[in-house]
Amino acid sequence: MTTITDNNIIEFCKFLNGDTNLLDIEIFVYKQTDLEQQLGKEIYLELISFDFKDKNAEDNLRQFILNHIVSEGQFETWKLRLILNNFLTDISNTHKHLDKLYHLYCGVYQDNGHRKYQYKFLSNLGLNYLYWVDEGYMKTNYGDNWEKEYKNCFDDFEFYHKQLKPFADEILSALNSNKIQILDDGTYSITDDLKTKLETETTYRLKHPDKKYGS
């Protein structure tokens, strides 16, 4: 794997994450004058000669980036940091960010029965996703009055966010200090003290402003 600046890694990760399209990454590649020095001549020449018009260009470029520029572990770490930062700063979408953290807690099921990128250290966040802030749930439980109840949920986001914020802060700090490291094979390493603290059988029990959402 090559040595590349953080800013350039971010651009490739945005493409891998679907945040930028093929045209965006093509423009970036041709405009970024420091890429040859960072990637090395061989990889750089292969990159700039890439056929961006090919029907399979997106999948092929994605694989090329993961093979030669950004490792899977780097990308998955960047993605997790992004979601945690969004959770910390974007309170109005707390439910969406917690839903993403829930899926990261569960991991990606593989054909062999195992799961990749299953982050058990996210249990206090992932298992406290706001399942009731869902249109289907609202319609089932509140009928014609669901829209009013749905909007009311947003008034409570700050209350929930304050409870869960320390967990996000701690995990983000651990990623930045390498106390948690996401590995290329879909697993991760975590220090013993954090494992004991974050991967317990009993997760944090979310407190509610009243009992309308259950216990």
C-alpha positions as CSV (number, residue, x, y, z in Angstrom):
1,M,0.0,0.0,0.0
2,T,1.2,3.5,-0.9
3,T,1.9,6.5,1.3
4,I,-0.7,9.2,0.6
5,T,-1.8,12.4,2.4
6,D,-4.9,12.4,4.5
7,N,-6.7,14.8,2.2
8,N,-6.2,12.6,-0.8
9,I,-7.3,9.5,1.1
10,I,-10.5,11.3,2.0
11,E,-11.3,11.9,-1.7
12,F,-10.8,8.3,-2.5
13,C,-12.8,7.2,0.5
14,K,-15.7,9.5,-0.5
15,F,-15.8,7.7,-3.8
16,L,-15.7,4.3,-2.2
17,N,-18.5,5.4,0.1
18,G,-20.7,6.6,-2.8
19,D,-20.5,10.2,-1.7
20,T,-18.9,11.3,-5.0
21,N,-19.4,9.9,-8.4
22,L,-17.1,8.5,-11.2
23,L,-16.8,11.9,-12.9
24,D,-15.8,13.6,-9.6
25,I,-13.0,11.1,-8.9
26,E,-11.8,11.3,-12.5
27,I,-11.5,15.1,-12.3
28,F,-9.7,14.8,-8.9
29,V,-7.2,12.3,-10.3
30,Y,-6.3,14.5,-13.3
31,K,-6.1,17.7,-11.3
32,Q,-4.1,16.4,-8.3
33,T,-0.5,17.1,-9.2
34,D,1.0,15.4,-6.1
35,L,-0.5,12.0,-6.7
36,E,2.4,10.6,-8.8
37,Q,4.9,11.3,-6.1
38,Q,2.6,9.8,-3.4
39,L,1.5,6.7,-5.4
40,G,4.6,5.9,-7.3
41,K,5.0,6.1,-11.1
42,E,3.6,2.6,-11.8
43,I,0.4,2.9,-9.9
44,Y,-0.1,6.5,-10.9
45,L,0.2,5.7,-14.6
46,E,-2.3,2.9,-14.3
47,L,-4.7,5.2,-12.5
48,I,-4.6,8.0,-15.0
49,S,-4.9,5.6,-17.9
50,F,-7.9,4.0,-16.4
51,D,-11.0,3.8,-18.7
52,F,-13.6,5.8,-16.9
53,K,-16.1,5.3,-19.7
54,D,-16.1,1.5,-19.4
55,K,-19.5,0.1,-18.3
56,N,-17.8,-1.6,-15.3
57,A,-15.6,1.4,-14.5
58,E,-17.1,2.1,-11.1
59,D,-16.6,-1.5,-9.8
60,N,-13.2,-1.8,-11.4
61,L,-11.9,1.5,-10.0
62,R,-13.3,0.7,-6.6
63,Q,-11.3,-2.6,-6.6
64,F,-8.2,-0.9,-7.9
65,I,-8.3,1.7,-5.1
66,L,-8.8,-0.9,-2.4
67,N,-5.9,-3.0,-3.9
68,H,-3.4,-0.2,-4.4
69,I,-4.3,3.1,-2.7
70,V,-6.6,2.7,0.3
71,S,-6.8,-0.5,2.3
72,E,-10.2,-1.9,3.4
73,G,-9.2,-1.3,7.0
74,Q,-8.4,2.4,6.3
75,F,-11.7,2.8,4.4
76,E,-13.8,1.2,7.1
77,T,-12.0,3.3,9.8
78,W,-12.7,6.5,7.8
79,K,-16.3,5.4,7.4
80,L,-16.8,4.7,11.1
81,R,-15.2,8.0,12.1
82,L,-17.5,9.8,9.7
83,I,-20.6,8.3,11.1
84,L,-19.5,9.0,14.7
85,N,-18.6,12.6,13.9
86,N,-22.0,13.0,12.2
87,F,-23.7,11.6,15.2
88,L,-21.8,14.0,17.5
89,T,-22.5,17.1,15.4
90,D,-25.9,16.5,13.7
91,I,-28.4,16.1,16.5
92,S,-31.4,16.7,14.2
93,N,-30.6,13.3,12.5
94,T,-29.7,11.4,15.6
95,H,-32.1,8.6,14.6
96,K,-30.4,8.1,11.2
97,H,-26.9,8.0,12.6
98,L,-27.9,5.6,15.4
99,D,-29.5,3.3,12.7
100,K,-26.2,3.2,10.8
101,L,-24.3,2.4,14.0
102,Y,-26.8,-0.4,14.7
103,H,-26.0,-2.0,11.3
104,L,-22.2,-1.6,12.0
105,Y,-22.7,-3.3,15.3
106,C,-24.5,-6.2,13.5
107,G,-21.9,-6.5,10.8
108,V,-22.1,-7.8,7.2
109,Y,-23.3,-11.4,6.9
110,Q,-21.1,-13.5,4.7
111,D,-21.9,-16.7,2.7
112,N,-19.8,-18.8,5.0
113,G,-22.0,-17.8,8.0
114,H,-19.5,-15.4,9.5
115,R,-19.8,-11.6,9.7
116,K,-17.3,-9.0,8.6
117,Y,-17.0,-5.6,10.2
118,Q,-19.1,-6.5,13.2
119,Y,-18.2,-3.9,15.8
120,K,-19.3,-5.2,19.2
121,F,-17.8,-2.1,20.9
122,L,-20.7,-0.1,19.4
123,S,-23.3,-1.9,21.5
124,N,-24.2,1.0,23.7
125,L,-24.9,3.1,20.6
126,G,-26.1,0.5,18.1
127,L,-28.6,-1.2,20.5
128,N,-30.0,2.1,21.5
129,Y,-31.1,3.1,18.0
130,L,-34.4,4.9,18.1
131,Y,-36.6,2.2,16.6
132,W,-39.8,4.1,17.3
133,V,-38.7,7.0,15.0
134,D,-39.9,5.1,12.0
135,E,-42.9,5.8,9.8
136,G,-44.0,2.2,9.7
137,Y,-43.8,1.9,13.5
138,M,-45.6,5.2,13.9
139,K,-48.4,4.3,11.5
140,T,-48.9,0.9,13.2
141,N,-49.1,2.4,16.7
142,Y,-50.7,5.8,16.2
143,G,-52.9,5.3,13.1
144,D,-54.0,8.6,11.5
145,N,-52.3,10.6,14.3
146,W,-48.8,9.2,13.4
147,E,-47.4,12.4,11.8
148,K,-48.0,14.4,14.9
149,E,-46.3,11.8,17.1
150,Y,-43.5,11.5,14.6
151,K,-42.7,15.2,14.8
152,N,-42.9,15.1,18.6
153,C,-40.1,12.5,18.7
154,F,-37.7,15.1,17.3
155,D,-38.2,17.2,20.4
156,D,-36.5,14.5,22.5
157,F,-33.4,14.0,20.3
158,E,-31.2,16.2,22.4
159,F,-32.3,14.4,25.6
160,Y,-31.2,11.0,24.0
161,H,-28.1,12.5,22.4
162,K,-26.7,13.8,25.7
163,Q,-26.9,10.2,27.1
164,L,-25.1,8.5,24.2
165,K,-22.6,11.2,23.3
166,P,-19.9,10.0,25.8
167,F,-19.8,6.6,24.2
168,A,-19.3,8.1,20.7
169,D,-16.6,10.4,22.1
170,E,-14.7,7.5,23.7
171,I,-14.9,5.3,20.6
172,L,-13.8,8.1,18.3
173,S,-10.9,8.9,20.7
174,A,-9.9,5.2,20.7
175,L,-9.9,5.1,16.9
176,N,-7.7,8.2,16.8
177,S,-5.2,6.7,19.3
178,N,-5.3,3.2,17.7
179,K,-6.7,1.6,20.9
180,I,-9.3,0.3,18.4
181,Q,-8.0,-0.6,15.0
182,I,-10.1,-1.8,12.1
183,L,-8.2,-4.5,10.1
184,D,-8.3,-5.4,6.5
185,D,-9.7,-8.9,7.0
186,G,-13.0,-7.6,8.5
187,T,-12.0,-7.9,12.2
188,Y,-10.6,-5.4,14.6
189,S,-8.3,-5.1,17.6
190,I,-9.2,-3.5,20.8
191,T,-7.3,-2.9,24.1
192,D,-8.3,-5.2,27.0
193,D,-9.5,-2.3,29.1
194,L,-11.8,-1.0,26.4
195,K,-13.1,-4.5,25.5
196,T,-14.0,-5.0,29.2
197,K,-15.7,-1.6,29.3
198,L,-17.5,-1.5,25.9
199,E,-18.3,-5.2,25.1
200,T,-20.3,-6.1,28.1
201,E,-23.4,-8.3,28.0
202,T,-25.4,-5.5,29.6
203,T,-25.6,-2.4,27.5
204,Y,-26.5,1.1,28.6
205,R,-30.3,1.4,29.3
206,L,-31.6,4.5,27.5
207,K,-33.6,6.9,29.7
208,H,-36.7,8.4,28.3
209,P,-38.3,11.8,29.1
210,D,-41.6,9.9,29.7
211,K,-43.0,6.5,29.2
212,K,-44.6,7.0,25.8
213,Y,-41.7,5.2,24.0
214,G,-41.6,2.2,26.5
215,S,-38.8,1.4,28.9
